[in-house]
Amino acid sequence: MATKRSNFGPLAVAMALSLLLGFGLARALRATDDLRSNMDLFANVLYLVQNNYVDVPDNEKLIKGAIDGMLKTLDPHTQFLPEKRAQQMDEQFHGEYSGIGVSFDIIDNKIVVLSPIEGTPAYRLGIRAGDRIFEIDGEPLKKGLTNDDVFKALRGPNGSTVQVTIEREDEPEPMKFTIERAKIPIESVPYAYMVRPGVGYVRIIRFAQTTGDELERAITKLQAQGMKSLLVDLRSNSGGLLSQAVDVLDQFVPDNQRLVYTRGRIPSANADYYSTSRPGKWTTGPLVVLVDHGSASASEIVSGAVQDLDRGIVAGINTFGKGLVQNQMNMSQGKLLLTIARYYTPSGRGIQRDYGKFGDQGEYQLDAYKEDVPTDSALKARPQFKTGTGRTVYGGGGIYPDVVIKDPPNLTRPEVEFITKRVAFEYATHSWLRQHSKEKFTPVSFGEKFTLTDDEWKALRASLATKKVEMNDSTFIAEKPFMLHQVRAELGSAQFGSLERYKIAVEDDEQLNAALELFPKAQKLMAEAALVQKKTTSR
């Protein structure tokens, strides 16, 4: 006997669907009504303030304050940047600006050249470290000079000119230079050199549009010099472009491995990034990545993937903990940086720190710097993940390093004053080099065997008094190694540029020196990862 087919099932489904759609529509209408009601409230408050406040209010400040207040309810990294700040950010991450090409400091309301950038207009005209700019385009520098003032005066359209008037120690009269501005590259990888035989060192300070290309050139150069192992220094690198973090990883990770992925509420925020088969990859040597509290965002993408994929050893102290992705939205009066997704490392870790417990962004920022690494109890409370070789890694609070290398002790008060008052710079460029002006130098001249004569130590001590850096006899003797090291670095900079200064400056970098001892551990990890990969492939 045939069974009569009931229409109740389809009908019930249709009714249920209509109810769900109805509820969804109702929720949407309620949300629209709530938004309209709150917008009305805002408009009413604004109207009352505009018409009744005791002083005439600044409407622009009112609206921008309201925008800032609104965005503060979201997360610490969503923010609106006014035009000037937006332009500065664009310049920082687009890899170049147009100017004269000097690094500088402001001392006694003068622009003091720390070093000309090689190949730039200032370099070609013979502007030196120690030169003091006191006039621009015939006008004395205004009191209370700031970095922004200097940028505004010295930067400008490519091909335009600016006249600077300079005081130079060994010149009796001021010197005038008319400088044609040119494109000046903003380097992401300012330092790349062989720190030891067979060991390359690369310092990445930001992730801008040219970072991947700069790294590729650096690796090619170091390989030509015999590099077998590499240390990548990401300390104090607050991040930048996600695409460039992927590009950097792609140069270290074998083909077709997921490097990072993003997930958000809108479909366009979801993406998975994999390593490619690009030529020139460096995947065969041991890798160590050095991080600290200032390593954030793109730096954490790189260090997290290196850790998750067992590609190398991450050393240092706990990173900042920024796992949110911002979309840059250009607007008529600035730029909105809107968080649209979270990013995850290959093992699935979200590394964003909890920001809900902080009253303002300042507290949130400072929290990242409270301690070198989490306590054992705090670490156990964080989500745990496994790498391919079975190592435990942690989410929810930055990248916890494989090997903890704590920050060195803080500088003493005299050392801080010695640096901030630029005693070594003044002494090296305006005293020591002047007395040795007829000598020829090589980088070895300012190596670890360099020292000062008794008379030169007396001159340096006189410079301390001039700069009002207080040191009694015992302190002066105790600080001699530190002061000599600083003088050597300034001499290296004045004679051979910023790279030579950096090489000298990091000689006593305790974290760096400890990280350089980790390559056997990194080599062993590579071997274990290769064995796991072989077993997986043969199944």
C-alpha angles and dihedrals in degrees: 000000000000117000116234110241114235122220092202095096098057091039092052091049091050091049092047091049092050090050092050091048089047093051090046091051090047091052090049091050091048090050090050091049091049091050092047091048092051092046088053089051092051092048091050093050091047091049092050093048092048093050105033111028114119092243129036103268125226102243093200091055091047094053096042090047089052091050092050091048092050094050092047088067090064114051137313094258100053107091145146116239119204116230097268094050091044090054091050091051092049090050092050094053100035092068104237148048135188116252145102099287113243135132108221149174130207112241123169089349092301129112104245115198110229092183138332114242109248115256095015127119092260091051093049092050092054100250107165141207107271096032111137119216109207102160133041120194089348094304123115114240112264121246117265092033114194134192090254089055090053093048091049092050101041101035123071145125118333109266096020119121136232128188119219128188114212138195113213123190098232097037118090094206132044115265124226122209126185104205126193109217118235139176109289117198117230103216123220092186104041096161128044121150145128103277092182134001106292093002121105125200125204125183115201113190101176141000104241132153094281100042097102092048092047091051092049091054091047093051091048090051094047093047089054087055092054103268113176099161131031136208115198113199113207098162114141090005103139093191134243133185119026090210091060093049086055091048091052092049091046089064092057105035126075119247126294101012121135109248103181139337135203131213128189143152096269121061094236090062092063116090140147121210122205134185115256139212094255117155122253097035117159105217104135105071132072115269131204122188119199118207140168141177090291093058105102145157109347090021089057092048089056097043092042093053093044087054098042094047093047088236094136149336121283111210137179128050134322114299127235100267108232111153100159127108119219125204113212110226116188114219135181095263102028143317133300116216101200123184106232103162148009120238125221132201119236093271091054098260121156105201101187114131119232107267099172094088096060126092096211142003093261092062090046092052094047092048090069090061100047099100138007094239135358119271117258091256092049091048093051090053092058122091112269128217135178130233123216092269092049099258117150117240128180136229134192100057116046127284114317106210125240089228120030114220108175126217115270119252117285119268117263118252094256089050092052091050091045089057101037093048089047095230094157092049093050094045095045098046101033104032117018098040091044091056091046097041095128095053125097117226139198127188088263088062089073096039126123092288092061115114142164127249121239090259091050092051088052090052091049090051089051088054089054090056092047091052091043096241106155118221126154121210096272093046091048091053093045092050096047095101091050094047093046090051091052092048091050090052092051092048090050090051095048093049105032109014139251097313093060090047090052094049090055094042094056096047090099096035100134096196093049094047092049091049090053089064093060100077095097087055090048091049091051091050091052090053092050091048091050090051092051090048091050092051091048093050094049094055 
